[in-house]
Amino acid sequence: MGFYRRPPFPVLQVAWPDANGRLHWEEQVEERHRQSQPQLWQPPSEHPAGIWTTEL
């Protein structure tokens, strides 16, 4: 926000697959892998509890 000064601003989310080539939004992926990456399409209030929602 400091650079763009107002929304909307361009963002890019990088997603990495699990050992079987499945991405974290696919139904077949293990829950452990799903929770290892932020789910930026969800509002913060609906995001599952985990490392991405923990206060610093």
N, C-alpha and C positions, 0 to 999 in steps of 0.2 A: 504494500500500500504506500510505503514511503516513496517509491519511485513513480508509480502510476497515478497516485493521488486520489483515484476514485475507481470503484468497480464499474463495469466488469474488467478484469485484467486477465491476460492469457496465462494459463497454467497447463502443465503436462504431468500426468501421473505415469510413472514407470512401474510395470508389473512384471514379476519374474515367475516362471512356472516352477512346479514341483519337479521331483526327479522323473515323473512320468509324463511331463510336458503339459500338465493341467494347470490352468490359471485359477486364482483364488475365488473367482466368481462362479466357476463351474460346479455343478452339483456333485460330481464324483470326487472332488478334491477332499483330502483329509481336513478335519476341523483345525488341526494344528497349523497347517499351511494357510488356511483361510484367515486365522487370527494373526499370522505373522506379518500381514501387510495392511495398511490403512485402507478403509473402504470409503473413498472420498465422495462417492455418489450418494452416501447417506448423510442426512443432517446430523450434526454432532450429538444431539440429544438421543438419536436412535442408534448410534454406533455402539457395537458391543464393547463391554468393559475390557480393558487390556492396556498394553503398553502405549497405545496411541491415544488413550483418553486419560492417562494418569497425569495428575498435576506435577509439575517439575518443582 
